[in-house]
Each structure stands twice: as C-alpha cells, then as structure tokens.
Amino acid sequence: MDTLTFRPSLVHRIDRDTSGVILIAKTKRSLDRLLSALQNDKMDKTYATIVTNVPELPRGSIRKKLLRVENAKNEAKVRVDESGLPAVTHYETLKSKIAGKYALLQCRIETGRTHQIRVHLASIGTPVLGDRAYGEVGENSFAKRKFGISRQLLHAWKLEFPHPETGERIRVEAPLEPDMEELLKG
C-alpha cells in the first residue's frame, strides 16, 4: 500500500461506550511503527473507571486468562477461562466510597485483550458501573435512575508511546467525562 492509497488507521481503539484517548496513524510508516510499539510493549495504556463495590485490596494485579466467545448475534463475549489467552491488569484505588459504595480505579494493562479490564474487574467482584455485558444489572439500573449513568464508566485516560519519527516519548491524556466527574463529586 503506497502513501497515495493509505487511509488513516486506528492504532489504539476503545470499546463502544468507553470514552477517552484513541490513536490514529495518518501515514503507513507511522502505522507500522506505532503497531510495532504496541506489539513490543512500548505503549503504556492507563484507564480510569468507576466500579461497583470497593476492591478488597487497594491495589493489585489480576492475572487471568481470557477466552473470547461469539454468540449467535456475532457479538463478542469474553470470560475468564484457563484455555484462553494470558491477560494482565494492574489496578489501584484512587478514591473509595463514592456515593457511599463505588470506587474510582486506575487500571494499567500489560495486554490488550477484548473487554479485558471489564472482565477482570468483574471477576474480582468490582464490575465497571454501567457495564451492560459484565456489570450488575440491579446496580446499573439504580445508577441510571439516581445519577443518570447511561454508559459504562470506563475511560481511556492516558496513553504514552514513542513518537513514530523521533522516538521521543509522547504522553496524551483525556480529561474524565462529565458523567464521571459529576459522580466523583458525590
């Protein structure tokens, strides 16, 4: 593919209903270099999320294999399964007892599996608030009525990577969305 036919391409993408930073390569050369950085663990991805329940430990690492399964509607669903691919999520509690029961976590991922943070956090009893696939239905319904939460509160917060031309470390940060900021005030 030459530069005349190249179309800008996603390098770092996020799930539907997740807010925050995405990374798009404008040239083929940039795409190749950024994908190489991603595949060689030279890209640091940090997320912020508000979860139902406060984690038992204020910080930790979740190392559980994840298996992707397609349902009848061709929608991806992921579960913890020993026959899956290795996945590692590090989390730290930044604020607890939000609105009396939620917690703000910072999550850094070593691997980039589909729905990784959402499935890992649900597996330790702290699902992402508003997550329709892996969250707590009753809690999501309550949060929608009480706080107007209409999406999963997961945010691609910070992305650090080498500049594709100079190699200089670039850090991009997206401020939290208004729905998360508003809940953090409570």
N, C-alpha and C positions, 0 to 999 in steps of 0.2 A: 504494500500500500504506500503510495508516494504522498508527499505533503499536499498535493493538489486535491486528492480524494479523501484525505483524512478528515474525520469528523470528531469534534471534541468528545472525549470518553471519560466515564466515571472511573475514578481510582478508588476512592473511599465512599461507599454508599451507606445509607441507613434504611432501616425498616420503615414501612409506611407507618404513620402516626408517631414516629420518632423525630424529634427536632434536632437542629444543630448543624455542625460543620459537615460539608461534603467536599470532596476534592475532585476537580475535573482537569484533565490534561488537555491542553489546547493543541499540542503537536504530537506526532508519532514518537519522536525522540523523547519528549517529556513523559509520555505514557510508558514507554519501555523502562525508563529509569525509575519512575515512581513505582511501577509494579514490581521492579526488582527490589526496591527499598522495602516495599510491603512484604514481599515473599522472604526477604532476608532479615526480618525483624528489626529494620532500621526506622520504622514508623511507630511512634508511640500514640496510642489512642486512649483517651480518658473520657469517661461518660459520667454524667450526674443523673441520679434517679431518685425519685421518692417512692419508698416501698411501704407496703402494708406490714406492720409489725416492726419492731426494732430487732436487729440481729442479736443473737445470743452473745457473740464476741464482737467487740467494737471494730476489729479489723481481722482479715483472714484471706485465705486463698481457697478457691473452690476448684478442685481438680477432678472433674468428672467427664467421662466420655459421653459424647452426644451423637445420637442417631437421628438422621432426617428421614421422615416417612411422608409420602404423598398420600393425601386422602382421595376420595372419589371425585372431588371437585378440582383436583390438581393443585391443592393448596399445601404448602409445606407445613408440617407439624414436626416438632423436634422433641425428643425425650432423652432422659439420662438412660444410657444402656451400655453395658460392657462391650458390646460388639460395635459400638460407634467409634468416632474419631476423637482423639485426645483434645481437651479444651481446658484452658486455664483462665480464671477470672480472679483478680485481686480486688478486694473491696475495703473501704474504710468509711466508718460512720462519721459524717461531718456535723450532723445535728440530729438529735433524737427527740422523741415526744412532741413532734409537730402535730398540732391539733389534738394533742393528748395520746396519739397512738402511731404516728408514722415516723419514718426516718429518712433523712437525706444521706445518700451514699455517693461516694466517688468510686467508680469502678475503672480499673485499667485491665485491658485484655491482652494476653500474650498471643492468643489465637483468634481467628475471626470467623467462627462458625455461625451458621444461620441461627438467629434468635439466642445466641449464647448467653448473654447477660440475663435475659428474661427467664430462660430455663434454669440456669444455675441459681439465680436468686430464689425462684420458686421452689427449687429442690431443698433449700435450707429454711423454708418457711417464711420467706420475706419477698413475696411476689411484687413486681412493679405495679404500683397503683394505676388502675385504669386499663391494665392489660387484659383484653378480651380472650386471648388464647390461653394464657397460663396463670392469670390472676384469680382472685377470689370474687366470684360473682356478686355475693351479697355486699362485700366491702366496696366494690366498684359502683354498685347501684347506689349505695349510701353516699359515696364521694361525689357522684354525679348530681344527686339531689341537693346535698348540703353545700358543695363547693363549686359545682358546675364543671367538674372534671369530665371531659368528653374524649380523652385520648390517653394512651399510656404515657406516664410521666418519665420518659427516658429521653435523655438529651446528649447528643454527641458534643461534648463540652470543649475538649482541647485536642488538637492534632499537631504533632511535631514530626517533621520529616526533613530529609536533606533536599535542598534546592536542586532540581534536576540538572542545572547547568553548572552551578558553582560548588555544590556540595555543602554550602553553608546551612546550618540548622534553621529551619523556619518553624515558628510556632503560631498557630492560628487558634483563636478562642472565640466561641459564640456565647454571648450572654444568655442566661437562662430565660426561657419563655415566660410571658406574663402569668400563665396559669400556675407555673411552679413558684414564681416569685410571690404571688398572692398567697398561696398555701403556706409558704415558709414564714409569712408574717403572723400566721395564726398560732 
